[in-house]
Amino acid sequence: MPYKVAAFYQFAALPDFRPLREPLRAVCAELGLKGSVLLAHEGINGTLAGEPDAIDSLIGELRDGALFGGRLDNLELKFSTAAAMPFQRLKVRLKKEIVTLGDGCADPTRQVGIYVDPADWNALIAAPDTLVIDTRNAFEVAMGTFEGALDPGIGNFGQFKDFAADHLDPARHRRIAMFCTGGIRCEKASAYLLARGFTEVYHLKGGILKYIEGVPEAESRWRGECFVFDERVALGHGLRETGLRETGLRERPTKSDSDE
């Protein structure tokens, strides 16, 4: 049976995130899960893999268990599979942000852009007055992106602020649509742009992973493969492993504070 992989996040007020670390790590360890989870005052962000029943138990604990007390009732969640365990160990870490932008004005718990379901994404990005921006790192964009999307050419998500300052203007760019792997980076980027005076900002709900999971390949505007920060390396339509795991690719980037 393949391993089940859960990628999840939620922006939520967690002022007690520091004492949550060890209880959460203990739950994950008892379930035999591997992967990484980030906790911060603004929420949770993680990717974990394990036996299907163990993953289901963990998600139940996050949503309904006593540990978080119902504060993660709007968890953004995506499931996929892996033929082999895609992580080497379990890490639960405390951070200033669950995805690092470095600007206190970008607070998705206060304001965020308009969520766009994958089924509606094609029509939005095909509109001539929509500026489509890939908020991921340049090496991720090189592996695959949406037709016509702008590559900011950034090395980490924290550099998105500089890109926006140099290349985006609320007076000229009236409608902006952004996307990323699982939704967290473009959600925070939308909060940042709204705080900077942009008024019509959209982001792909569930990110690329949700899109390539549900949109038929024949109708898809996605081209290439979607990089993931684990041993699977990349996923294709239907969240299928692309085979890059077996190519001998070893010197690939690893998940950092600035990425999903």
Secondary structure, 3 states (H helix, E strand, C coil): CCEEEEEEEEECCCCCHHHHHHHHHHHHHHCCCEEEEEEECCEEEEEEEECHHHHHHHHHHHHHCCCCCCCCCCCEEEEEEECCCCCCCEEEEECCCCCCCCCCCCCCCCCCCEEECHHHHHHHHHCCCCEEEECCCHHHHHHEEECCCECCCCCCHHHHHHHHHHHCCCCCCCEEEEECCCCHHHHHHHHHHHHCCCCEEEEECCHHHHHHHHCCHHHCCEEECEECCCCCCEECHHHCECCHHHHCCCCCCCCCCCCC
